[in-house]
Structure formats: structure tokens, C-alpha cells
Amino acid sequence: RRWKAATHGVEPLRELHAAMQARGDQAGLYLMGQGRLSDNASAFARDHGITVVQGDALAGLLLAKT
């Protein structure tokens, strides 16, 4: 799902976590092209096995795939 926001809150991470549970996945990946993750969202991601990739790490990941 695509999200466009200056600050990413916990709601899209909750939706990702629900999708992870439905599939039986233990880990998820949340890619952020811009903006920042709120403190609550960061804690939620950490507590629920979601890795957040943003900034230089995201650029490096995308460049490695081309």
C-alpha cells in the first residue's frame, strides 16, 4: 500500500502487521521514500518485527537491485 505523509504514524504499520499475521509471517518490511516515522510508530515496528528502511538505506537497496 502506498502512503504519502510527512510523518508516518502507527496506522499503516498496524495494517502491515495485520497482513503479516494473516499470512503467518514473523517479519515485515516498511519502505519509506520520504518523511519520518513517529516515535509511536517506531516503537510499534520494533515490537512487532517490522524493519523500517528509509533514506540512504532505501536508496542503496534500490540501486543494488538494478
All heavy atoms as TSV, in Angstrom:
chain	resi	resn	atom	element	x	y	z
A	1	ARG	N	N	0.835	-1.175	0.000
A	1	ARG	CA	C	0.000	0.000	0.000
A	1	ARG	C	C	0.876	1.233	0.000
A	1	ARG	O	O	1.870	1.282	0.686
A	1	ARG	CB	C	-0.893	-0.027	1.229
A	1	ARG	CG	C	-1.775	1.194	1.314
A	1	ARG	CD	C	-2.697	1.077	2.456
A	1	ARG	NE	N	-3.858	0.378	1.980
A	1	ARG	CZ	C	-5.019	0.460	2.540
A	1	ARG	NH1	N	-5.171	1.154	3.634
A	1	ARG	NH2	N	-6.036	-0.167	2.064
A	2	ARG	N	N	0.484	2.214	-0.718
A	2	ARG	CA	C	1.256	3.453	-0.819
A	2	ARG	C	C	0.722	4.480	0.180
A	2	ARG	O	O	-0.469	4.720	0.280
A	2	ARG	CB	C	1.131	4.003	-2.231
A	2	ARG	CG	C	1.906	5.257	-2.442
A	2	ARG	CD	C	1.753	5.716	-3.865
A	2	ARG	NE	N	1.866	7.156	-3.868
A	2	ARG	CZ	C	1.549	7.901	-4.877
A	2	ARG	NH1	N	1.080	7.361	-5.963
A	2	ARG	NH2	N	1.687	9.189	-4.813
A	3	TRP	N	N	1.635	5.077	0.907
A	3	TRP	CA	C	1.281	6.121	1.872
A	3	TRP	C	C	2.081	7.370	1.539
A	3	TRP	O	O	3.269	7.297	1.294
A	3	TRP	CB	C	1.597	5.664	3.293
A	3	TRP	CG	C	0.746	4.537	3.713
A	3	TRP	CD1	C	1.036	3.203	3.578
A	3	TRP	CD2	C	-0.550	4.600	4.292
A	3	TRP	NE1	N	0.010	2.451	4.049
A	3	TRP	CE2	C	-0.983	3.279	4.492
A	3	TRP	CE3	C	-1.381	5.642	4.663
A	3	TRP	CZ2	C	-2.213	2.988	5.054
A	3	TRP	CZ3	C	-2.603	5.341	5.227
A	3	TRP	CH2	C	-3.009	4.026	5.409
A	4	LYS	N	N	1.421	8.506	1.566
A	4	LYS	CA	C	2.098	9.775	1.305
A	4	LYS	C	C	1.879	10.664	2.520
A	4	LYS	O	O	0.767	11.127	2.771
A	4	LYS	CB	C	1.515	10.423	0.053
A	4	LYS	CG	C	2.214	11.698	-0.353
A	4	LYS	CD	C	1.608	12.234	-1.633
A	4	LYS	CE	C	2.283	13.521	-2.028
A	4	LYS	NZ	N	1.684	14.077	-3.240
A	5	ALA	N	N	2.929	10.875	3.291
A	5	ALA	CA	C	2.809	11.682	4.504
A	5	ALA	C	C	4.173	12.209	4.899
A	5	ALA	O	O	5.190	11.583	4.634
A	5	ALA	CB	C	2.236	10.832	5.627
A	6	ALA	N	N	4.180	13.359	5.578
A	6	ALA	CA	C	5.435	13.911	6.097
A	6	ALA	C	C	5.901	13.100	7.301
A	6	ALA	O	O	7.082	12.831	7.459
A	6	ALA	CB	C	5.251	15.368	6.477
A	7	THR	N	N	4.942	12.702	8.133
A	7	THR	CA	C	5.241	11.850	9.280
A	7	THR	C	C	4.398	10.597	9.165
A	7	THR	O	O	3.183	10.673	9.002
A	7	THR	CB	C	4.923	12.575	10.608
A	7	THR	OG1	O	5.693	13.762	10.679
A	7	THR	CG2	C	5.239	11.693	11.788
A	8	HIS	N	N	5.033	9.463	9.236
A	8	HIS	CA	C	4.332	8.190	9.154
A	8	HIS	C	C	3.974	7.765	10.566
A	8	HIS	O	O	4.846	7.621	11.425
A	8	HIS	CB	C	5.223	7.129	8.499
A	8	HIS	CG	C	5.553	7.446	7.082
A	8	HIS	ND1	N	5.078	6.702	6.040
A	8	HIS	CD2	C	6.288	8.444	6.530
A	8	HIS	CE1	C	5.524	7.221	4.903
A	8	HIS	NE2	N	6.255	8.281	5.178
A	9	GLY	N	N	2.686	7.566	10.795
A	9	GLY	CA	C	2.203	7.152	12.104
A	9	GLY	C	C	2.075	5.646	12.209
A	9	GLY	O	O	2.517	4.883	11.344
A	10	VAL	N	N	1.420	5.217	13.260
A	10	VAL	CA	C	1.341	3.800	13.569
A	10	VAL	C	C	0.305	3.052	12.713
A	10	VAL	O	O	0.427	1.845	12.510
A	10	VAL	CB	C	1.087	3.592	15.084
A	10	VAL	CG1	C	-0.321	3.962	15.458
A	10	VAL	CG2	C	1.435	2.192	15.511
A	11	GLU	N	N	-0.698	3.744	12.168
A	11	GLU	CA	C	-1.772	3.061	11.447
A	11	GLU	C	C	-1.295	2.208	10.265
A	11	GLU	O	O	-1.703	1.051	10.147
A	11	GLU	CB	C	-2.842	4.061	11.002
A	11	GLU	CG	C	-4.090	3.394	10.466
A	11	GLU	CD	C	-4.744	2.423	11.443
A	11	GLU	OE1	O	-4.712	2.661	12.659
A	11	GLU	OE2	O	-5.272	1.393	10.985
A	12	PRO	N	N	-0.458	2.711	9.358
A	12	PRO	CA	C	-0.016	1.836	8.269
A	12	PRO	C	C	0.800	0.641	8.771
A	12	PRO	O	O	0.760	-0.440	8.182
A	12	PRO	CB	C	0.826	2.737	7.375
A	12	PRO	CG	C	1.100	3.965	8.156
A	12	PRO	CD	C	0.045	4.068	9.202
A	13	LEU	N	N	1.486	0.818	9.883
A	13	LEU	CA	C	2.233	-0.306	10.453
A	13	LEU	C	C	1.294	-1.335	11.053
A	13	LEU	O	O	1.552	-2.543	10.982
A	13	LEU	CB	C	3.237	0.195	11.494
A	13	LEU	CG	C	4.361	1.047	10.909
A	13	LEU	CD1	C	5.165	1.698	12.019
A	13	LEU	CD2	C	5.254	0.232	10.015
A	14	ARG	N	N	0.198	-0.883	11.632
A	14	ARG	CA	C	-0.815	-1.828	12.145
A	14	ARG	C	C	-1.404	-2.638	10.996
A	14	ARG	O	O	-1.633	-3.836	11.127
A	14	ARG	CB	C	-1.920	-1.069	12.873
A	14	ARG	CG	C	-1.531	-0.618	14.237
A	14	ARG	CD	C	-2.741	-0.096	15.001
A	14	ARG	NE	N	-2.313	0.324	16.314
A	14	ARG	CZ	C	-2.596	1.480	16.861
A	14	ARG	NH1	N	-3.333	2.365	16.216
A	14	ARG	NH2	N	-2.172	1.775	18.068
A	15	GLU	N	N	-1.661	-1.973	9.875
A	15	GLU	CA	C	-2.197	-2.688	8.715
A	15	GLU	C	C	-1.190	-3.692	8.184
A	15	GLU	O	O	-1.561	-4.819	7.812
A	15	GLU	CB	C	-2.608	-1.701	7.634
A	15	GLU	CG	C	-3.820	-0.881	8.021
A	15	GLU	CD	C	-4.313	-0.005	6.892
A	15	GLU	OE1	O	-4.049	-0.325	5.715
A	15	GLU	OE2	O	-4.974	1.005	7.202
A	16	LEU	N	N	0.080	-3.311	8.138
A	16	LEU	CA	C	1.119	-4.244	7.711
A	16	LEU	C	C	1.197	-5.418	8.669
A	16	LEU	O	O	1.279	-6.569	8.240
A	16	LEU	CB	C	2.474	-3.527	7.625
A	16	LEU	CG	C	3.687	-4.406	7.331
A	16	LEU	CD1	C	3.523	-5.180	6.023
A	16	LEU	CD2	C	4.953	-3.559	7.317
A	17	HIS	N	N	1.130	-5.150	9.961
A	17	HIS	CA	C	1.199	-6.225	10.954
A	17	HIS	C	C	0.010	-7.178	10.811
A	17	HIS	O	O	0.172	-8.397	10.908
A	17	HIS	CB	C	1.255	-5.638	12.367
A	17	HIS	CG	C	1.437	-6.671	13.411
A	17	HIS	ND1	N	0.456	-6.995	14.307
A	17	HIS	CD2	C	2.493	-7.484	13.690
A	17	HIS	CE1	C	0.887	-7.954	15.094
A	17	HIS	NE2	N	2.111	-8.272	14.744
A	18	ALA	N	N	-1.175	-6.641	10.554
A	18	ALA	CA	C	-2.356	-7.489	10.344
A	18	ALA	C	C	-2.163	-8.384	9.120
A	18	ALA	O	O	-2.504	-9.576	9.142
A	18	ALA	CB	C	-3.605	-6.632	10.190
A	19	ALA	N	N	-1.597	-7.828	8.047
A	19	ALA	CA	C	-1.328	-8.626	6.844
A	19	ALA	C	C	-0.277	-9.694	7.133
A	19	ALA	O	O	-0.380	-10.831	6.646
A	19	ALA	CB	C	-0.863	-7.723	5.706
A	20	MET	N	N	0.723	-9.341	7.931
A	20	MET	CA	C	1.744	-10.321	8.317
A	20	MET	C	C	1.112	-11.476	9.083
A	20	MET	O	O	1.409	-12.651	8.823
A	20	MET	CB	C	2.818	-9.657	9.188
A	20	MET	CG	C	3.724	-8.699	8.459
A	20	MET	SD	S	4.690	-7.612	9.551
A	20	MET	CE	C	5.414	-8.745	10.727
A	21	GLN	N	N	0.237	-11.159	10.032
A	21	GLN	CA	C	-0.425	-12.200	10.819
A	21	GLN	C	C	-1.299	-13.086	9.941
A	21	GLN	O	O	-1.326	-14.300	10.118
A	21	GLN	CB	C	-1.260	-11.570	11.929
A	21	GLN	CG	C	-0.425	-10.982	13.036
A	21	GLN	CD	C	-1.290	-10.394	14.135
A	21	GLN	OE1	O	-2.272	-9.700	13.861
A	21	GLN	NE2	N	-0.910	-10.676	15.367
A	22	ALA	N	N	-2.013	-12.482	8.995
A	22	ALA	CA	C	-2.885	-13.249	8.107
A	22	ALA	C	C	-2.092	-14.247	7.272
A	22	ALA	O	O	-2.584	-15.329	6.960
A	22	ALA	CB	C	-3.668	-12.297	7.198
A	23	ARG	N	N	-0.860	-13.894	6.934
A	23	ARG	CA	C	-0.007	-14.777	6.134
A	23	ARG	C	C	0.858	-15.695	6.979
A	23	ARG	O	O	1.564	-16.548	6.461
A	23	ARG	CB	C	0.903	-13.943	5.235
A	23	ARG	CG	C	0.180	-13.186	4.148
A	23	ARG	CD	C	1.141	-12.296	3.382
A	23	ARG	NE	N	2.399	-12.937	3.057
A	23	ARG	CZ	C	2.769	-13.343	1.850
A	23	ARG	NH1	N	1.956	-13.154	0.844
A	23	ARG	NH2	N	3.943	-13.893	1.661
A	24	GLY	N	N	0.877	-15.450	8.278
A	24	GLY	CA	C	1.728	-16.242	9.155
A	24	GLY	C	C	3.182	-15.808	9.132
A	24	GLY	O	O	4.068	-16.570	9.512
A	25	ASP	N	N	3.438	-14.579	8.694
A	25	ASP	CA	C	4.807	-14.068	8.625
A	25	ASP	C	C	5.257	-13.551	9.989
A	25	ASP	O	O	4.473	-12.969	10.740
A	25	ASP	CB	C	4.908	-12.920	7.615
A	25	ASP	CG	C	4.646	-13.376	6.189
A	25	ASP	OD1	O	4.859	-14.564	5.897
A	25	ASP	OD2	O	4.231	-12.535	5.373
A	26	GLN	N	N	6.527	-13.736	10.293
A	26	GLN	CA	C	7.095	-13.274	11.551
A	26	GLN	C	C	7.793	-11.923	11.411
A	26	GLN	O	O	8.127	-11.304	12.412
A	26	GLN	CB	C	8.099	-14.304	12.081
A	26	GLN	CG	C	7.476	-15.644	12.396
A	26	GLN	CD	C	6.447	-15.535	13.500
A	26	GLN	OE1	O	6.699	-14.919	14.522
A	26	GLN	NE2	N	5.285	-16.116	13.274
A	27	ALA	N	N	8.024	-11.485	10.181
A	27	ALA	CA	C	8.764	-10.250	9.945
A	27	ALA	C	C	8.151	-9.518	8.752
A	27	ALA	O	O	7.568	-10.131	7.860
A	27	ALA	CB	C	10.236	-10.542	9.671
A	28	GLY	N	N	8.300	-8.187	8.776
A	28	GLY	CA	C	7.791	-7.363	7.689
A	28	GLY	C	C	8.782	-6.263	7.366
A	28	GLY	O	O	9.695	-5.972	8.139
A	29	LEU	N	N	8.574	-5.633	6.225
A	29	LEU	CA	C	9.457	-4.581	5.750
A	29	LEU	C	C	8.603	-3.382	5.354
A	29	LEU	O	O	7.669	-3.509	4.564
A	29	LEU	CB	C	10.236	-5.093	4.537
A	29	LEU	CG	C	11.403	-4.288	4.022
A	29	LEU	CD1	C	12.478	-4.142	5.078
A	29	LEU	CD2	C	11.982	-4.964	2.791
A	30	TYR	N	N	8.915	-2.217	5.921
A	30	TYR	CA	C	8.196	-0.981	5.633
A	30	TYR	C	C	9.175	-0.023	4.984
A	30	TYR	O	O	10.153	0.398	5.603
A	30	TYR	CB	C	7.636	-0.395	6.936
A	30	TYR	CG	C	6.743	0.809	6.755
A	30	TYR	CD1	C	5.446	0.678	6.292
A	30	TYR	CD2	C	7.201	2.084	7.061
A	30	TYR	CE1	C	4.622	1.778	6.135
A	30	TYR	CE2	C	6.388	3.193	6.906
A	30	TYR	CZ	C	5.099	3.033	6.444
A	30	TYR	OH	O	4.284	4.124	6.286
A	31	LEU	N	N	8.930	0.317	3.720
A	31	LEU	CA	C	9.834	1.182	2.962
A	31	LEU	C	C	9.300	2.609	2.964
A	31	LEU	O	O	8.141	2.842	2.650
A	31	LEU	CB	C	9.950	0.683	1.522
A	31	LEU	CG	C	10.358	-0.774	1.345
A	31	LEU	CD1	C	10.319	-1.160	-0.120
A	31	LEU	CD2	C	11.711	-1.033	1.943
A	32	MET	N	N	10.167	3.548	3.318
A	32	MET	CA	C	9.789	4.960	3.371
A	32	MET	C	C	10.662	5.759	2.421
A	32	MET	O	O	11.867	5.859	2.615
A	32	MET	CB	C	9.980	5.516	4.792
A	32	MET	CG	C	9.021	4.974	5.798
A	32	MET	SD	S	9.296	5.642	7.457
A	32	MET	CE	C	9.355	7.387	7.186
A	33	GLY	N	N	10.044	6.350	1.404
A	33	GLY	CA	C	10.792	7.167	0.463
A	33	GLY	C	C	11.120	8.537	1.008
A	33	GLY	O	O	12.153	9.111	0.691
A	34	GLN	N	N	10.236	9.069	1.840
A	34	GLN	CA	C	10.481	10.376	2.440
A	34	GLN	C	C	9.682	10.486	3.721
A	34	GLN	O	O	8.846	9.651	4.027
A	34	GLN	CB	C	10.106	11.500	1.487
A	34	GLN	CG	C	8.647	11.521	1.090
A	34	GLN	CD	C	8.379	12.606	0.073
A	34	GLN	OE1	O	9.288	13.148	-0.542
A	34	GLN	NE2	N	7.136	12.939	-0.134
A	35	GLY	N	N	9.930	11.536	4.469
A	35	GLY	CA	C	9.230	11.741	5.729
A	35	GLY	C	C	9.982	11.103	6.881
A	35	GLY	O	O	11.126	10.666	6.743
A	36	ARG	N	N	9.316	11.069	8.025
A	36	ARG	CA	C	9.911	10.466	9.209
A	36	ARG	C	C	8.882	9.585	9.883
A	36	ARG	O	O	7.684	9.735	9.666
A	36	ARG	CB	C	10.430	11.534	10.166
A	36	ARG	CG	C	9.372	12.459	10.723
A	36	ARG	CD	C	9.908	13.432	11.770
A	36	ARG	NE	N	10.186	12.813	13.048
A	36	ARG	CZ	C	9.271	12.507	13.980
A	36	ARG	NH1	N	7.990	12.710	13.735
A	36	ARG	NH2	N	9.631	11.987	15.130
A	37	LEU	N	N	9.348	8.684	10.693
A	37	LEU	CA	C	8.497	7.769	11.441
A	37	LEU	C	C	8.250	8.369	12.826
A	37	LEU	O	O	9.205	8.792	13.496
A	37	LEU	CB	C	9.207	6.421	11.555
A	37	LEU	CG	C	8.384	5.205	11.876
A	37	LEU	CD1	C	7.336	4.952	10.803
A	37	LEU	CD2	C	9.273	3.987	12.019
A	38	SER	N	N	6.999	8.411	13.255
A	38	SER	CA	C	6.703	8.939	14.588
A	38	SER	C	C	7.314	8.017	15.644
A	38	SER	O	O	7.623	6.851	15.377
A	38	SER	CB	C	5.191	9.054	14.800
A	38	SER	OG	O	4.610	7.771	14.969
A	39	ASP	N	N	7.486	8.540	16.844
A	39	ASP	CA	C	8.050	7.740	17.931
A	39	ASP	C	C	7.183	6.523	18.233
A	39	ASP	O	O	7.689	5.422	18.450
A	39	ASP	CB	C	8.224	8.586	19.192
A	39	ASP	CG	C	9.284	9.662	19.031
A	39	ASP	OD1	O	10.155	9.528	18.139
A	39	ASP	OD2	O	9.246	10.644	19.802
A	40	ASN	N	N	5.848	6.706	18.235
A	40	ASN	CA	C	4.939	5.577	18.488
A	40	ASN	C	C	5.048	4.531	17.391
A	40	ASN	O	O	5.027	3.325	17.662
A	40	ASN	CB	C	3.493	6.060	18.592
A	40	ASN	CG	C	3.222	6.811	19.867
A	40	ASN	OD1	O	3.969	6.713	20.838
A	40	ASN	ND2	N	2.154	7.586	19.875
A	41	ALA	N	N	5.152	4.977	16.155
A	41	ALA	CA	C	5.266	4.049	15.033
A	41	ALA	C	C	6.590	3.296	15.094
A	41	ALA	O	O	6.644	2.096	14.815
A	41	ALA	CB	C	5.135	4.797	13.708
A	42	SER	N	N	7.650	3.983	15.469
A	42	SER	CA	C	8.951	3.339	15.595
A	42	SER	C	C	8.915	2.247	16.655
A	42	SER	O	O	9.420	1.135	16.450
A	42	SER	CB	C	10.008	4.387	15.939
A	42	SER	OG	O	11.273	3.793	16.040
A	43	ALA	N	N	8.293	2.539	17.798
A	43	ALA	CA	C	8.174	1.544	18.868
A	43	ALA	C	C	7.314	0.370	18.419
A	43	ALA	O	O	7.637	-0.792	18.685
A	43	ALA	CB	C	7.583	2.190	20.118
A	44	PHE	N	N	6.222	0.651	17.701
A	44	PHE	CA	C	5.352	-0.419	17.206
A	44	PHE	C	C	6.113	-1.332	16.254
A	44	PHE	O	O	6.029	-2.555	16.358
A	44	PHE	CB	C	4.115	0.171	16.507
A	44	PHE	CG	C	3.135	-0.858	16.063
A	44	PHE	CD1	C	2.114	-1.258	16.903
A	44	PHE	CD2	C	3.221	-1.438	14.799
A	44	PHE	CE1	C	1.196	-2.229	16.504
A	44	PHE	CE2	C	2.317	-2.399	14.387
A	44	PHE	CZ	C	1.299	-2.798	15.246
A	45	ALA	N	N	6.851	-0.728	15.328
A	45	ALA	CA	C	7.631	-1.518	14.367
A	45	ALA	C	C	8.631	-2.414	15.096
A	45	ALA	O	O	8.729	-3.613	14.812
A	45	ALA	CB	C	8.353	-0.598	13.392
A	46	ARG	N	N	9.355	-1.858	16.032
A	46	ARG	CA	C	10.357	-2.614	16.793
A	46	ARG	C	C	9.712	-3.782	17.544
A	46	ARG	O	O	10.224	-4.895	17.535
A	46	ARG	CB	C	11.061	-1.685	17.771
A	46	ARG	CG	C	12.144	-2.340	18.599
A	46	ARG	CD	C	12.721	-1.433	19.665
A	46	ARG	NE	N	11.685	-1.034	20.617
A	46	ARG	CZ	C	11.233	0.204	20.796
A	46	ARG	NH1	N	11.730	1.193	20.078
A	46	ARG	NH2	N	10.300	0.467	21.678
A	47	ASP	N	N	8.554	-3.536	18.150
A	47	ASP	CA	C	7.898	-4.551	18.972
A	47	ASP	C	C	7.193	-5.633	18.165
A	47	ASP	O	O	6.820	-6.668	18.721
A	47	ASP	CB	C	6.889	-3.888	19.913
A	47	ASP	CG	C	7.550	-2.996	20.946
A	47	ASP	OD1	O	8.788	-3.108	21.145
A	47	ASP	OD2	O	6.833	-2.163	21.544
A	48	HIS	N	N	6.984	-5.395	16.859
A	48	HIS	CA	C	6.218	-6.345	16.053
A	48	HIS	C	C	7.000	-6.924	14.868
A	48	HIS	O	O	6.405	-7.436	13.921
A	48	HIS	CB	C	4.922	-5.686	15.570
A	48	HIS	CG	C	3.970	-5.415	16.690
A	48	HIS	ND1	N	3.980	-4.234	17.403
A	48	HIS	CD2	C	3.005	-6.181	17.244
A	48	HIS	CE1	C	3.054	-4.286	18.337
A	48	HIS	NE2	N	2.459	-5.460	18.272
A	49	GLY	N	N	8.304	-6.856	14.917
A	49	GLY	CA	C	9.123	-7.495	13.890
A	49	GLY	C	C	9.096	-6.821	12.536
A	49	GLY	O	O	9.256	-7.486	11.512
A	50	ILE	N	N	8.887	-5.518	12.519
A	50	ILE	CA	C	8.837	-4.767	11.261
A	50	ILE	C	C	10.120	-3.945	11.130
A	50	ILE	O	O	10.443	-3.148	12.005
A	50	ILE	CB	C	7.612	-3.843	11.206
A	50	ILE	CG1	C	6.326	-4.674	11.299
A	50	ILE	CG2	C	7.630	-2.986	9.941
A	50	ILE	CD1	C	5.060	-3.857	11.467
A	51	THR	N	N	10.830	-4.160	10.034
A	51	THR	CA	C	12.031	-3.391	9.739
A	51	THR	C	C	11.651	-2.203	8.879
A	51	THR	O	O	10.977	-2.359	7.859
A	51	THR	CB	C	13.062	-4.261	9.000
A	51	THR	OG1	O	13.397	-5.377	9.828
A	51	THR	CG2	C	14.316	-3.477	8.666
A	52	VAL	N	N	12.062	-1.022	9.307
A	52	VAL	CA	C	11.787	0.209	8.557
A	52	VAL	C	C	13.041	0.573	7.781
A	52	VAL	O	O	14.126	0.663	8.344
A	52	VAL	CB	C	11.390	1.355	9.503
A	52	VAL	CG1	C	11.166	2.644	8.725
A	52	VAL	CG2	C	10.139	0.978	10.290
A	53	VAL	N	N	12.893	0.754	6.469
A	53	VAL	CA	C	14.012	1.110	5.606
A	53	VAL	C	C	13.708	2.473	5.003
A	53	VAL	O	O	12.658	2.666	4.393
A	53	VAL	CB	C	14.221	0.070	4.486
A	53	VAL	CG1	C	15.397	0.451	3.607
A	53	VAL	CG2	C	14.417	-1.318	5.070
A	54	GLN	N	N	14.632	3.420	5.195
A	54	GLN	CA	C	14.416	4.768	4.678
A	54	GLN	C	C	15.750	5.422	4.347
A	54	GLN	O	O	16.808	4.883	4.653
A	54	GLN	CB	C	13.656	5.612	5.694
A	54	GLN	CG	C	14.388	5.809	7.003
A	54	GLN	CD	C	13.511	6.473	8.055
A	54	GLN	OE1	O	12.453	5.956	8.379
A	54	GLN	NE2	N	13.947	7.597	8.559
A	55	GLY	N	N	15.677	6.567	3.693
A	55	GLY	CA	C	16.861	7.359	3.401
A	55	GLY	C	C	17.906	6.627	2.581
A	55	GLY	O	O	17.606	5.966	1.587
A	56	ASP	N	N	19.167	6.753	3.016
A	56	ASP	CA	C	20.288	6.162	2.285
A	56	ASP	C	C	20.180	4.651	2.185
A	56	ASP	O	O	20.578	4.054	1.185
A	56	ASP	CB	C	21.613	6.544	2.945
A	56	ASP	CG	C	21.948	8.021	2.802
A	56	ASP	OD1	O	21.356	8.680	1.906
A	56	ASP	OD2	O	22.767	8.518	3.582
A	57	ALA	N	N	19.638	4.014	3.219
A	57	ALA	CA	C	19.495	2.555	3.193
A	57	ALA	C	C	18.530	2.123	2.090
A	57	ALA	O	O	18.771	1.134	1.389
A	57	ALA	CB	C	19.030	2.031	4.544
A	58	LEU	N	N	17.445	2.870	1.922
A	58	LEU	CA	C	16.487	2.566	0.864
A	58	LEU	C	C	17.101	2.797	-0.511
A	58	LEU	O	O	16.962	1.970	-1.412
A	58	LEU	CB	C	15.210	3.396	1.024
A	58	LEU	CG	C	14.143	3.213	-0.047
A	58	LEU	CD1	C	13.703	1.759	-0.142
A	58	LEU	CD2	C	12.947	4.116	0.235
A	59	ALA	N	N	17.815	3.907	-0.666
A	59	ALA	CA	C	18.477	4.191	-1.939
A	59	ALA	C	C	19.478	3.090	-2.281
A	59	ALA	O	O	19.531	2.625	-3.424
A	59	ALA	CB	C	19.176	5.545	-1.884
A	60	GLY	N	N	20.243	2.653	-1.318
A	60	GLY	CA	C	21.206	1.581	-1.543
A	60	GLY	C	C	20.528	0.279	-1.927
A	60	GLY	O	O	20.992	-0.444	-2.806
A	61	LEU	N	N	19.416	-0.023	-1.291
A	61	LEU	CA	C	18.665	-1.238	-1.611
A	61	LEU	C	C	18.149	-1.183	-3.042
A	61	LEU	O	O	18.253	-2.155	-3.792
A	61	LEU	CB	C	17.509	-1.400	-0.623
A	61	LEU	CG	C	16.608	-2.605	-0.804
A	61	LEU	CD1	C	17.373	-3.898	-0.553
A	61	LEU	CD2	C	15.409	-2.510	0.126
A	62	LEU	N	N	17.602	-0.032	-3.429
A	62	LEU	CA	C	17.073	0.107	-4.786
A	62	LEU	C	C	18.180	0.058	-5.837
A	62	LEU	O	O	18.007	-0.547	-6.893
A	62	LEU	CB	C	16.275	1.402	-4.903
A	62	LEU	CG	C	15.001	1.461	-4.063
A	62	LEU	CD1	C	14.388	2.845	-4.129
A	62	LEU	CD2	C	14.010	0.403	-4.493
A	63	LEU	N	N	19.305	0.681	-5.561
A	63	LEU	CA	C	20.417	0.664	-6.506
A	63	LEU	C	C	21.011	-0.737	-6.647
A	63	LEU	O	O	21.452	-1.114	-7.716
A	63	LEU	CB	C	21.495	1.657	-6.086
A	63	LEU	CG	C	21.108	3.123	-6.255
A	63	LEU	CD1	C	22.173	4.014	-5.644
A	63	LEU	CD2	C	20.880	3.469	-7.708
A	64	ALA	N	N	21.008	-1.509	-5.578
A	64	ALA	CA	C	21.558	-2.863	-5.615
A	64	ALA	C	C	20.704	-3.783	-6.478
A	64	ALA	O	O	21.179	-4.781	-6.992
A	64	ALA	CB	C	21.663	-3.417	-4.199
A	65	LYS	N	N	19.424	-3.452	-6.655
A	65	LYS	CA	C	18.508	-4.295	-7.418
A	65	LYS	C	C	18.488	-3.972	-8.889
A	65	LYS	O	O	17.817	-4.619	-9.655
A	65	LYS	CB	C	17.082	-4.171	-6.850
A	65	LYS	CG	C	16.966	-4.710	-5.456
A	65	LYS	CD	C	17.197	-6.193	-5.471
A	65	LYS	CE	C	17.048	-6.773	-4.073
A	65	LYS	NZ	N	17.311	-8.184	-4.059
A	66	THR	N	N	19.200	-2.920	-9.313
A	66	THR	CA	C	19.152	-2.544	-10.738
A	66	THR	C	C	20.323	-3.114	-11.484
A	66	THR	O	O	21.267	-3.594	-10.993
A	66	THR	CB	C	19.151	-1.015	-10.923
A	66	THR	OG1	O	20.324	-0.474	-10.325
A	66	THR	CG2	C	17.903	-0.416	-10.346
